Amino acid sequence: MGHGAASQLPFGRALALGGAPRFSAVVSQPAYRRATYQDVLNAPDHQLAELIDGQLHLQPRLAPRHALSTTRIVGQVEGPFGRGTSGPGGWIILIEPELHLGDNVLVPDLAGWRRSTMPELPDVAYFTVRPDWVAEVLSPSTQRTDRTLKVPLYREHGVSHLWLVDPLAQAVEVFRLHAEGYLLVNSFVGDTPAHLEPFDAIEFDMAALWQR
């Protein structure tokens, strides 16, 4: 069930949750050379490459259970918020966009831009405009990177809203950016319908996120 009372907790105190297997690897670089974007471009096609603080991180694409949860989130958000069908519209929602935030290259599982931030979708290979919302789908092998490396960069670059989604635990943690950092607004566990900001104008069918 979703926890009805909203929690206001610093990000570092949020509960660490597991997820489906999704192996990740850090590709060590010689001490005299930081990884560059060329290393990202040279990564194998079947792996997702990210550049974090000068290190190249490689992992496979989403596992089936992760991909399903991601698809189900998009299915509920895109109509009312992307196309404005029975909803307010005003957003661009993308799966696995490549973000260039400073010298870092991040690929969140989902990201969204308000039209006020990015009025239309540019024809580019990657995005330098920071999104207003990101969602990371956690697994035991990647959640440490997501929480300790990627989340601080989202915070540093002003991403206003963050979701951490755990398909195995059937849980979503919803964070909002404040002056102190990311604060936990609410956490939802199970299949009780819920309102998840910044898309809280609709009620999410939480059970659909976990159905296989």
KEKOL-801908 format. One record per residue (C-alpha): x negated, y negated, z; residue in one letter. Coordinates in steps of 0.1 Angstrom, whole numbers, padded with zeros to 4 digits, always signed. Layout:
XYZa...
# end
This chain:
+0000+0000+0000m-0011-0036-0005g-0022-0054+0026h+0005-0081+0030g-0016-0106+0049a-0043-0125+0030a-0078-0121+0044s-0103-0150+0044q-0137-0133+0047l-0171-0141+0033p-0180-0120+0004f-0208-0102+0022g-0183-0088+0047r-0160-0072+0020a-0155-0035+0022l-0178-0015-0002a-0157+0010-0021l-0167+0039-0044g-0156+0048-0079g-0159+0073-0107a-0194+0083-0118p-0211+0058-0141r-0248+0060-0141f-0270+0029-0141s-0307+0024-0145a-0331-0004-0141v-0358-0004-0168v-0390-0014-0151s-0411-0040-0168q-0449-0045-0164p-0457-0070-0136a-0470-0095-0162y-0439-0095-0184r-0403-0104-0176r-0377-0088-0198a-0362-0110-0224t-0331-0111-0246y-0350-0092-0272q-0351-0063-0248d-0313-0065-0246v-0311-0065-0284l-0334-0035-0286n-0314-0014-0262a-0298+0018-0275p-0264+0013-0291d-0247+0038-0267h-0258+0018-0236q-0247-0015-0221l-0276-0038-0215a-0278-0066-0191e-0306-0090-0181l-0307-0099-0144i-0335-0120-0129d-0359-0108-0155g-0351-0071-0153q-0333-0051-0180l-0304-0030-0166h-0290-0002-0188l-0259+0019-0182q-0234+0039-0203p-0201+0024-0215r-0171+0028-0193l-0162+0063-0182a-0127+0074-0192p-0111+0066-0159r-0127+0032-0158h-0117+0025-0193a-0081+0034-0186l-0079+0011-0156s-0094-0017-0177t-0070-0011-0205t-0040-0011-0181r-0051-0045-0166i-0054-0060-0200v-0020-0046-0210g-0004-0064-0181q-0023-0097-0184v-0026-0103-0221e+0011-0107-0229g+0022-0133-0203p-0012-0150-0200f-0030-0145-0233g-0001-0147-0258r+0024-0165-0235g+0050-0138-0239t+0074-0140-0209s+0047-0159-0190g+0028-0192-0188p+0000-0184-0214g-0030-0206-0213g-0058-0179-0211w-0082-0160-0234i-0088-0125-0220i-0117-0103-0233l-0131-0068-0226i-0168-0066-0220e-0178-0100-0233p-0215-0108-0233e-0222-0138-0210l-0253-0159-0210h-0255-0176-0176l-0288-0194-0174g-0315-0168-0182d-0292-0140-0173n-0272-0118-0196v-0242-0102-0180l-0214-0080-0194v-0184-0079-0170p-0158-0053-0176d-0132-0080-0181l-0134-0118-0183a-0109-0146-0188g-0111-0183-0197w-0084-0209-0192r-0076-0227-0224r-0086-0259-0205s-0121-0244-0201t-0124-0228-0236m-0096-0242-0259p-0101-0215-0286e-0121-0184-0291l-0154-0192-0308p-0170-0170-0335d-0201-0163-0315v-0222-0132-0305a-0222-0143-0268y-0207-0169-0245f-0224-0196-0227t-0192-0211-0213v-0187-0195-0179r-0154-0177-0175p-0127-0186-0149d-0121-0150-0140w-0141-0118-0141v-0133-0082-0131a-0158-0055-0124e-0147-0018-0123v-0169-0002-0097l-0185+0032-0096s-0209+0047-0069p-0239+0041-0091s-0231+0006-0103t-0213-0011-0074q-0246-0021-0057r-0257-0039-0088t-0222-0054-0093d-0220-0066-0057r-0255-0077-0048t-0269-0089-0082l-0240-0098-0105k-0216-0114-0080v-0241-0140-0067p-0247-0150-0103l-0209-0154-0109y-0208-0175-0078r-0238-0196-0087e-0223-0204-0121h-0189-0213-0108g-0166-0184-0118v-0135-0192-0098s-0119-0158-0095h-0134-0123-0091l-0118-0089-0089w-0136-0057-0078l-0115-0027-0090v-0121+0008-0077d-0102+0035-0097p-0110+0064-0074l-0100+0045-0042a-0071+0029-0061q-0081-0004-0047a-0085-0040-0059v-0103-0067-0040e-0094-0103-0050v-0119-0131-0044f-0116-0168-0048r-0146-0192-0050l-0149-0217-0021h-0176-0241-0010a-0189-0213+0013e-0190-0187-0016g-0165-0160-0025y-0138-0154+0001l-0117-0124+0001l-0081-0136-0006v-0065-0101-0004n-0071-0065-0010s-0046-0040-0024f-0047-0002-0020v-0024+0023-0037g+0006+0018-0060d+0027-0008-0043t+0034-0037-0068p+0013-0068-0061a+0006-0104-0071h-0031-0108-0080l-0044-0143-0084e-0051-0161-0107p-0024-0140-0125f+0000-0141-0095d+0028-0155-0117a+0036-0119-0125i+0040-0087-0104e+0014-0061-0113f+0024-0025-0117d-0004-0012-0096m+0005+0025-0101a-0001+0020-0138a-0038+0011-0131l-0045+0045-0116w-0023+0069-0137q-0042+0093-0158r
# end
